[in-house]
Amino acid sequence: MTTATTKENLNKGEIRSAAERFGVLEMPSLDYTPEIAAETEHLYQRVAHHIPRIEWPAYAPYVAAINRIKKQRNAVILAHNYQTPEIFHCVADIVGDSLQLAREAARVDADIIVQCGVHFMAETSKLLSPEKTVLIPDMKAGCSLAESITGADVRLLRETYPGVPIVTYVNTSADVKAESDICCTSANAVQVVESFGVDRVLCIPDEFLAQNVAAQTSVKVLTWKGRCEVHERFTAGELLAYRAADPSVQIVAHPECPPEVVAVADFAGSTKGMIDYVRDNRPAKVMLVTECSMASNIAAEVPEVEFVKPCNLCPHMKRITLPKILDTLVNMSGEVFVDATMAVKARQAVERMINLKN
């Protein structure tokens, strides 16, 4: 996380604390009562494939309390596809990938955004909704990929490769975005790289995404050695072993995986692309080569599809829990800030991508 996002690095005279603006509420009772059971039953049906009925009383009081308090606060809860099903299906208002969440949140009439994801996602939401209060339930929810590079690193790259455009993955801090020419997602990275009409482009920080982009374009793609600790663990040998054991399984991979993994997959695409592939094709059996919770979340929508799970979990995403979400809403804790000057430059990099013609 960049230090520029902490309150201490901003002009304290310009900041009113969240507690002063919205007040602190009393923590609600977390007893599992017949009323709570009735209130949450329709939500339980969304996660019954994942949570045994006997365990639901431990979740339901938090779900009910969060859904009540977010209305009192005029808050919207964003949940990334890698969040656990009880968050994704039971308390989230908007779900999707990191950029999709930020864009949708900017359109809703809410005072508060609660970001159920990692820190760079909360920063991106703040960039696109600067007038809203953005909270994250755990400030330590970081990202190995985002933390692999800093703004200072990008400035050094610009000095080392003068005149070479710098394309930065949205899975980065505001500090890094601010030093970049344009952002990209895993879905549009090839388009963004080719948009400059030059023969060399830096595509940072994900080394594997950049290598997979390079395989799809004639542009020479220069890389940075950043990796997602979830996706880098997958191997081609592992996937080939699954396929040998059951040739009917379809393998769908994320482009943050190593190129040799993407090469053996039946389909490779962004988080949204992977979900759309399953929705559109409804394979009898599929393996999603990405963070494990995504398969659990999609399973509710396509019950006829059997998911084979090589279960790699993101430890940072799993820092976000129902108790932490409730605490954030009650106490208005975990507010995310982005330095105003940095935000202008970072927002420009994101908006250049959003405004890029198809």
C-alpha positions in Angstrom: 0.0 0.0 0.0 1.2 3.5 -0.8 1.9 5.7 2.2 0.1 8.6 0.4 -3.2 6.9 1.0 -3.0 7.2 4.8 -4.6 10.0 6.7 -1.3 11.1 8.3 0.1 12.1 4.9 -2.8 14.5 4.1 -3.6 18.0 5.3 -5.4 17.2 8.6 -7.2 20.5 8.4 -9.0 19.4 5.3 -10.2 16.1 6.8 -13.3 15.6 9.0 -13.2 12.2 10.5 -15.8 9.7 9.4 -17.1 9.4 13.0 -17.9 13.1 13.0 -19.6 13.0 9.6 -21.7 9.9 10.1 -21.7 9.1 13.8 -20.9 5.8 15.5 -23.7 3.3 15.9 -24.3 0.8 18.7 -23.2 -2.7 17.8 -26.4 -4.7 17.1 -27.3 -7.9 18.8 -25.9 -10.9 17.1 -28.4 -13.5 18.5 -29.9 -16.0 16.0 -33.6 -15.5 16.6 -36.6 -16.8 14.7 -37.0 -13.3 13.3 -33.4 -13.3 12.0 -34.0 -16.8 10.6 -37.0 -15.6 8.6 -35.4 -12.4 7.5 -32.4 -14.2 6.0 -33.9 -17.4 4.7 -34.0 -16.2 1.1 -30.3 -15.2 1.3 -29.4 -18.6 2.7 -30.9 -20.2 -0.4 -28.2 -18.4 -2.4 -25.4 -20.0 -0.5 -27.0 -23.4 0.5 -24.6 -25.1 -1.9 -21.7 -23.7 0.1 -22.8 -23.3 3.7 -24.4 -26.3 5.6 -27.7 -25.4 7.2 -26.3 -26.2 10.6 -23.7 -23.5 10.2 -26.1 -20.7 8.9 -26.9 -19.4 12.5 -23.3 -18.3 12.8 -23.6 -16.2 9.6 -27.2 -15.0 9.6 -27.1 -12.4 12.4 -24.1 -10.6 10.7 -25.9 -10.7 7.4 -29.0 -9.2 8.8 -27.2 -6.5 10.8 -25.0 -5.5 7.8 -28.0 -5.2 5.5 -29.9 -3.1 8.0 -27.0 -0.7 8.8 -25.9 -0.2 5.2 -29.4 1.2 4.5 -29.1 3.5 7.5 -25.7 4.7 6.3 -26.8 5.0 2.7 -23.8 2.7 1.9 -23.2 0.4 -1.0 -21.1 -2.7 -0.5 -18.8 -3.8 -3.4 -17.6 -7.4 -3.5 -15.0 -8.8 -5.7 -15.5 -12.1 -7.4 -12.9 -13.6 -5.0 -14.9 -12.8 -1.9 -16.5 -15.7 0.0 -20.1 -16.6 -1.0 -21.7 -15.3 2.2 -20.3 -11.9 1.3 -20.7 -12.1 -2.4 -24.3 -13.4 -2.3 -25.7 -12.1 1.0 -24.5 -8.6 1.7 -23.0 -7.2 -1.6 -24.9 -4.7 -3.7 -22.4 -4.7 -6.6 -20.2 -7.7 -7.6 -17.6 -8.1 -10.3 -13.9 -7.4 -11.0 -12.0 -4.5 -9.6 -12.6 -1.9 -12.3 -16.2 -2.9 -12.8 -16.9 -2.4 -9.1 -15.4 1.1 -9.1 -17.2 2.2 -12.2 -20.6 0.9 -11.0 -20.1 2.5 -7.5 -19.4 5.9 -9.2 -22.9 5.7 -10.7 -24.9 4.8 -7.6 -26.5 7.3 -5.2 -24.6 6.4 -2.0 -22.6 8.4 0.6 -20.4 5.5 1.5 -18.6 2.7 -0.4 -17.5 -0.4 1.5 -14.9 -2.2 -0.6 -14.8 -5.9 0.0 -11.6 -6.6 -1.8 -8.0 -5.4 -1.5 -6.5 -2.0 -0.9 -5.8 -1.0 -4.5 -9.4 -1.6 -5.3 -10.5 0.7 -2.6 -8.1 3.4 -4.0 -9.6 2.9 -7.5 -13.1 3.4 -6.1 -11.9 6.6 -4.4 -10.3 7.8 -7.7 -13.6 7.4 -9.5 -15.8 8.6 -6.6 -13.7 11.2 -4.9 -16.8 12.8 -3.2 -17.8 9.5 -1.5 -16.4 8.0 1.7 -14.6 4.8 0.8 -14.0 2.2 3.6 -12.2 -1.1 3.6 -12.9 -3.6 6.3 -9.2 -4.5 6.7 -6.5 -2.1 5.9 -4.0 -5.0 5.7 -5.8 -6.5 2.7 -3.0 -6.0 0.3 -1.9 -7.6 -3.0 1.4 -9.3 -3.9 1.1 -7.9 -7.4 0.3 -4.4 -6.5 3.1 -4.4 -3.9 5.6 -5.5 -6.4 6.1 -2.0 -7.8 6.0 1.6 -6.6 5.7 5.0 -8.3 9.4 5.5 -7.9 10.0 2.3 -9.8 7.8 3.6 -12.7 9.8 6.8 -12.7 13.0 4.9 -13.0 11.5 2.8 -15.9 10.6 6.0 -17.7 14.2 7.2 -17.4 15.5 3.8 -18.5 13.2 3.6 -21.5 12.6 7.2 -22.6 9.7 7.7 -25.0 8.3 4.1 -24.4 4.6 4.3 -23.4 3.9 2.8 -19.9 0.7 0.7 -19.7 -0.2 -0.2 -16.1 -2.5 -2.9 -15.0 -5.4 -1.6 -12.9 -4.3 -4.0 -10.1 -1.8 -1.4 -8.8 -1.7 1.4 -6.3 -2.8 5.0 -7.1 0.9 5.9 -6.8 1.8 3.7 -9.7 -1.2 4.7 -11.8 -0.2 8.3 -11.4 3.2 7.7 -13.0 1.7 5.8 -15.9 0.4 6.8 -19.3 -2.7 4.6 -19.3 -4.2 1.7 -17.4 -5.4 -1.6 -18.7 -7.4 -4.6 -17.6 -6.7 -8.2 -18.4 -9.6 -8.0 -20.9 -8.4 -5.0 -22.9 -4.6 -5.2 -22.4 -3.9 -6.1 -26.0 -6.1 -3.2 -27.3 -4.4 -0.8 -25.0 -0.9 -1.9 -25.9 -1.7 -1.6 -29.6 -3.4 1.8 -29.2 -0.1 3.7 -29.2 0.8 2.6 -32.7 4.5 2.1 -31.6 6.8 -0.9 -31.7 7.7 -1.0 -28.0 5.5 -0.7 -24.9 6.1 -1.3 -21.2 3.3 -3.4 -19.7 3.6 -3.5 -15.9 3.6 -4.9 -13.3 2.3 -8.4 -14.1 5.0 -10.4 -15.8 2.7 -13.2 -17.0 -0.1 -10.9 -18.2 2.5 -9.0 -20.2 3.9 -12.2 -21.7 0.4 -13.4 -22.6 -0.3 -10.1 -24.2 3.0 -10.3 -26.2 1.9 -13.6 -27.7 -1.1 -11.8 -29.2 0.5 -8.8 -30.7 3.4 -7.7 -32.9 4.3 -5.0 -30.5 7.4 -5.7 -28.4 6.1 -5.9 -24.8 8.6 -5.0 -22.1 7.8 -6.6 -18.7 8.3 -6.1 -14.9 8.7 -9.1 -12.6 5.5 -8.7 -10.7 3.2 -11.7 -10.1 -0.1 -12.6 -8.4 0.7 -15.2 -5.7 -2.5 -17.0 -6.5 -2.1 -17.4 -10.2 1.6 -18.0 -10.4 1.3 -21.2 -8.4 -0.6 -23.0 -11.2 1.4 -25.2 -13.5 0.8 -26.7 -16.9 1.7 -30.2 -15.6 -1.0 -29.9 -12.9 -3.6 -29.0 -15.5 -2.6 -31.7 -17.9 -2.8 -34.2 -15.1 -6.4 -33.2 -14.4 -7.2 -33.5 -18.1 -5.6 -36.9 -18.3 -7.7 -38.1 -15.4 -10.9 -36.7 -17.0 -10.7 -35.6 -20.7 -14.2 -34.1 -20.4 -13.1 -31.3 -18.1 -12.8 -27.8 -19.7 -10.0 -25.7 -18.4 -10.6 -21.9 -18.2 -7.6 -19.8 -17.1 -6.9 -16.2 -16.2 -4.1 -14.4 -18.1 -2.3 -13.7 -14.8 -1.3 -17.4 -15.0 2.1 -18.4 -16.6 2.0 -18.6 -20.4 2.4 -22.4 -20.4 -0.7 -22.6 -18.3 -2.7 -20.4 -20.7 -1.4 -22.5 -23.6 -3.0 -25.7 -22.3 -6.3 -24.1 -21.3 -9.4 -24.4 -23.5 -10.1 -20.7 -22.9 -8.2 -17.8 -21.3 -9.7 -14.5 -20.3 -10.4 -11.9 -17.7 -12.4 -12.6 -14.6 -15.6 -11.4 -16.4 -14.5 -13.4 -19.5 -14.2 -16.6 -17.5 -17.6 -16.1 -15.9 -19.2 -15.3 -19.3 -17.6 -18.4 -20.8 -19.2 -20.6 -18.1 -22.6 -18.9 -18.4 -22.6 -19.1 -22.2 -21.3 -22.6 -22.7 -22.5 -24.4 -19.6 -19.8 -27.1 -19.8 -20.7 -30.3 -17.9 -17.4 -30.0 -16.0 -15.1 -27.0 -15.8 -11.9 -26.0 -13.9 -11.5 -22.3 -13.3 -7.8 -21.6 -13.0 -8.0 -18.7 -10.7 -8.9 -17.9 -7.0 -11.0 -20.6 -5.6 -14.0 -18.6 -4.3 -15.0 -17.5 -7.8 -16.1 -21.0 -8.6 -18.1 -21.1 -5.4 -19.8 -17.9 -6.4 -20.7 -18.9 -9.9 -21.9 -22.3 -8.9 -25.1 -20.8 -7.4 -26.0 -19.5 -10.9 -25.2 -22.6 -12.9 -26.1 -25.5 -10.7 -25.9 -27.9 -13.6 -22.1 -27.3 -14.0 -19.7 -29.3 -12.0 -16.7 -27.3 -10.9 -13.3 -29.0 -10.4 -11.4 -26.8 -7.9 -7.6 -26.6 -7.8 -8.2 -24.5 -4.7 -5.7 -21.6 -4.5 -7.0 -19.0 -2.1 -5.9 -15.4 -1.9 -4.9 -14.7 1.7 -5.5 -11.0 1.3 -9.0 -11.3 0.0 -9.8 -13.6 2.8 -9.0 -10.9 5.4 -12.4 -9.5 4.6 -15.1 -11.2 6.7 -18.7 -10.5 7.8 -17.6 -9.4 11.3 -15.1 -6.9 9.9 -17.7 -5.5 7.4 -20.1 -5.0 10.3 -17.5 -3.3 12.4 -16.6 -1.0 9.5 -20.2 0.1 9.1 -20.8 0.6 12.8 -17.6 2.5 13.6 -16.9 4.0 10.1 -13.4 2.6 10.3 -10.9 1.9 7.6 -11.4 5.1 5.5 -9.2 5.2 2.4 -7.7 8.5 1.1 -5.7 9.3 -2.0 -3.5 12.4 -2.1 -5.4 15.0 -4.2 -2.5 15.7 -6.6 -1.8 12.0 -7.1 -5.5 11.3 -7.6 -5.7 13.7 -10.6 -2.9 12.0 -12.4 -4.0 8.4 -11.5 -7.6 9.2 -12.5 -6.3 10.4 -15.9 -4.6 7.1 -16.5 -7.8 5.2 -15.7 -10.0 7.5 -17.7 -7.7 7.3 -20.8 -8.4 3.5 -20.7 -12.1 3.9 -20.2 -12.4 6.4 -23.1 -10.3 4.3 -25.5 -12.3 3.6 -28.6 -13.0 0.0 -29.3 
